């Protein structure tokens, strides 16, 4: 990306560090302070920090019927198969006087009964360390996953934003409060693929640091740095890496309401040699927080992206286009259930198929306790990726590539004793695309026929084992 692009990222981060370090030290605030609005980690409604250290082991067995395991474009070409998933993992919380270390690890495999697809391994590892020093809140985090396909698929274990279904350790299925939530990083932090691909293994990593300083009882400043990679194995899909730096100022004008102003610089590039781009975000945010009940966050603002010319040719559509970005999330706890929703809009890496894209992603879920032991859940989601005009010549001249992917589902679950659970679920998904060629030599996945998945998950967990 060159020295000048890197300088544009480093200078704002250095300025943020200087402003933060210059803030006067004040006495520590009882109970700490909430994270910054639009920061690297989401606020978890209804989740209390543990009072002591513990470790939990778990084992999950998942049986799924998948009507289109190969992601065929038509129903006539679809192949059905039964998929067995066996996974094991641990959840660890280490509590000290001024810090909390959390780790969620899961290792499993997908076994196809009729061998319509090769058997594969699924691995996720999420770790965070939170440190409180007087007015300082520090966060260190790592999010790693090895997936045999896009997170929107995976033999019925995908749809990570859906809330009631998901990979162990990334958001679903244990039946225990606060278990399996992973790092809870915001969408812009973790590199993800929202265009479903026909069985291409991928590695996704995100390394995060965030520092927040309470200047007084009602205001704080924060800065963060993140580095993310998305790497595809045995494929010509575009590997990508993203480095971001963010500086923010938060001001609470009531005990429940906070406004924020933030600036973020992001460098996105591709190791294959395709030119990447730099984006500058300015956002105004608002958060309403009622602890253990409601969390509403809204952030929006302009984005200025800079594209470099290739071989002396002018950049189509202008080298510095102005667009917009937004992030909104809602979590609402009621007596017998919960409602959650999340929406993001902005530029992204293009999911391996496009050299950058404008991405809209929406996910929502509703859960409801219908009896003393049984509860139901309804997840839905949608993702839209549109190629950028500035990189259109990399795809196909005068062609705007667009992919729409959606899913929906329902689940019925109940606990089995104190530490185990049983869940039945049904998911349906569909993808449409308007082009067959993305980057040179990489055919696009195009449309994917209606895919129906039905299954059952049995999860067994140990009781929390305390340790010092």
Rosetta blueprint (number, residue, H / E / L):
1 X L
2 X L
3 X H
4 X H
5 X H
6 X H
7 X H
8 X H
9 X H
10 X H
11 X H
12 X H
13 X H
14 X H
15 X H
16 X H
17 X H
18 X H
19 X H
20 X H
21 X H
22 X H
23 X L
24 X L
25 X L
26 X L
27 X L
28 X L
29 X L
30 X L
31 X L
32 X L
33 X L
34 X L
35 X L
36 X L
37 X L
38 X L
39 X L
40 X L
41 X E
42 X L
43 X L
44 X L
45 X L
46 X L
47 X L
48 X L
49 X L
50 X L
51 X L
52 X L
53 X L
54 X E
55 X E
56 X E
57 X E
58 X E
59 X E
60 X E
61 X E
62 X E
63 X E
64 X E
65 X E
66 X E
67 X L
68 X L
69 X L
70 X L
71 X L
72 X L
73 X L
74 X L
75 X H
76 X H
77 X H
78 X L
79 X L
80 X L
81 X E
82 X E
83 X E
84 X E
85 X E
86 X E
87 X E
88 X E
89 X E
90 X E
91 X E
92 X E
93 X E
94 X E
95 X E
96 X L
97 X L
98 X L
99 X E
100 X E
101 X E
102 X E
103 X E
104 X E
105 X E
106 X E
107 X E
108 X E
109 X E
110 X E
111 X E
112 X E
113 X L
114 X L
115 X L
116 X L
117 X L
118 X L
119 X L
120 X E
121 X E
122 X E
123 X E
124 X E
125 X E
126 X E
127 X E
128 X E
129 X E
130 X E
131 X E
132 X E
133 X E
134 X L
135 X L
136 X E
137 X E
138 X E
139 X E
140 X E
141 X E
142 X E
143 X E
144 X E
145 X E
146 X E
147 X E
148 X L
149 X L
150 X L
151 X L
152 X L
153 X L
154 X L
155 X L
156 X L
157 X L
158 X L
159 X L
160 X L
161 X L
162 X L
163 X L
164 X L
165 X L
166 X L
167 X L
168 X L
169 X L
170 X L
171 X L
172 X L
173 X L
174 X L
175 X L
176 X L
177 X L
178 X L
179 X L
180 X L
181 X L
182 X L
183 X L
184 X L
185 X E
186 X L
187 X L
188 X L
189 X L
190 X L
191 X L
192 X L
193 X L
194 X L
195 X L
196 X L
197 X L
198 X L
199 X L
200 X L
201 X L
202 X E
203 X E
204 X E
205 X E
206 X E
207 X E
208 X E
209 X E
210 X E
211 X E
212 X E
213 X E
214 X E
215 X L
216 X L
217 X L
218 X L
219 X E
220 X E
221 X E
222 X E
223 X E
224 X E
225 X E
226 X E
227 X E
228 X E
229 X E
230 X E
231 X E
232 X E
233 X L
234 X L
235 X L
236 X L
237 X L
238 X L
239 X L
240 X E
241 X E
242 X E
243 X E
244 X E
245 X E
246 X E
247 X E
248 X E
249 X E
250 X E
251 X E
252 X E
253 X L
254 X L
255 X L
256 X L
257 X E
258 X E
259 X E
260 X E
261 X E
262 X E
263 X E
264 X E
265 X E
266 X E
267 X E
268 X E
269 X E
270 X L
271 X L
272 X L
273 X L
274 X L
275 X L
276 X L
277 X E
278 X E
279 X E
280 X E
281 X E
282 X E
283 X E
284 X E
285 X E
286 X E
287 X E
288 X E
289 X E
290 X E
291 X L
292 X L
293 X L
294 X E
295 X E
296 X E
297 X E
298 X E
299 X E
300 X E
301 X E
302 X E
303 X E
304 X E
305 X E
306 X E
307 X E
308 X L
309 X L
310 X E
311 X L
312 X L
313 X E
314 X L
315 X L
316 X L
317 X L
318 X L
319 X L
320 X L
321 X L
322 X E
323 X E
324 X E
325 X E
326 X E
327 X E
328 X E
329 X E
330 X E
331 X E
332 X E
333 X E
334 X E
335 X L
336 X L
337 X E
338 X E
339 X E
340 X E
341 X E
342 X E
343 X E
344 X E
345 X E
346 X E
347 X E
348 X E
349 X L
350 X L
351 X L
352 X L
353 X L
354 X L
355 X L
356 X L
357 X E
358 X E
359 X E
360 X E
361 X E
362 X E
363 X E
364 X E
365 X E
366 X E
367 X E
368 X E
369 X E
370 X L
371 X L
372 X L
373 X L
374 X E
375 X E
376 X E
377 X E
378 X E
379 X E
380 X E
381 X E
382 X E
383 X E
384 X E
385 X E
386 X E
387 X E
388 X L
389 X H
390 X H
391 X H
392 X H
393 X H
394 X H
395 X H
396 X L
397 X L
398 X L
399 X L
400 X L
401 X L
402 X E
403 X E
404 X E
405 X E
406 X E
407 X E
408 X E
409 X E
410 X E
411 X E
412 X E
413 X E
414 X E
415 X E
416 X E
417 X L
418 X L
419 X L
420 X E
421 X E
422 X E
423 X E
424 X E
425 X E
426 X E
427 X E
428 X E
429 X E
430 X E
431 X E
432 X E
433 X E
434 X L
435 X L
436 X L
437 X E
438 X L
439 X L
440 X L
441 X L
442 X L
443 X E
444 X L
445 X L
446 X L
447 X L
448 X E
449 X E
450 X E
451 X E
452 X E
453 X E
454 X E
455 X E
456 X E
457 X E
458 X E
459 X E
460 X E
461 X E
462 X L
463 X L
464 X L
465 X E
466 X E
467 X L
468 X L
